[in-house]
C-alpha cells in the first residue's frame, strides 16, 4: 500500500515539474519586447529592377484568399520580364467588415501572401527567391501601404534578420 502512495506522489511531483518547465519555456518565448524590432542587415543591396502595385480587389475576391484570373495572368506576364530575380511580396492588412468573415485580418494576410507566392512558383519562380514581407501590425486599423506590391531585385540581395 505504501508503494502505491509513494509512486503516486512521485508522479505528481514529476508532472508538476514538467508543467513548471513548460510554463517557463512558453513565457520565455512569448515574453519579448514588442517595441524592439529585429535588426535587418542587407548585404550588397541591389537596386530595384522592377516594382508592381495592385489593388487587393484586383487580385482577390471579397474576403477570401483565392486569386482572380487577372491575378494569375499578371503573375505570368511579370515573370516573363523578371526571370531569376529576388522577389519580395507585400500584402497589406485589409479592413474587417464585421460581417462574420471566415478569415481574420492576420489569417487573410498570411493566406493571400501564400497564394501569391504559390502562383509565382507555379509560373516558374524559384521558391528560394521569394520573400514575404508582412505588415507592421497584423491586427489593427488599416494604416500605411494599401496596395499589394511585388519588388524584384538582383539575386545578390540577401536579407537576414539578427
KAWOZI-V506425 format. One record per backbone hydrogen bond with DSSP energy under -0.5 kcal/mol. NH is the residue of the N-H (numbers start at 0). CO is the residue of the C=O. Records with the same first field share a line. If there is no record, write none. Layout:
NH->CO + CO
This chain:
4->0
5->1
6->2
7->3
8->4
9->5
10->6
11->7
12->8
13->9
14->10
15->11
16->12
17->13
18->14
19->15
20->16
21->17
22->18
23->19
24->20
25->21
26->22
27->23
28->24
29->25
30->26
31->29
33->31
35->32
36->34
40->38 + 159
41->39
42->40 + 157
48->151
49->151
51->149
53->147
57->54
58->54 + 55
59->55
60->65
63->60
66->64
67->58
71->67
72->68
73->69
74->70
75->71
76->72
77->73
78->74
79->75
80->76 + 77
81->77
82->80
84->81
85->152
86->128
87->150
88->130
89->148
90->132
107->103
108->104
109->105
110->106
111->107
112->108
113->109
114->110
115->111
116->112
117->113
118->114
119->115
120->116
121->117
122->118
123->120
124->119
128->125
129->126
130->86
132->88 + 130
133->131
137->135
139->137
147->53
148->89
149->51
150->87
151->49
152->85
153->46
156->153
157->42 + 155
158->156
159->40
161->38
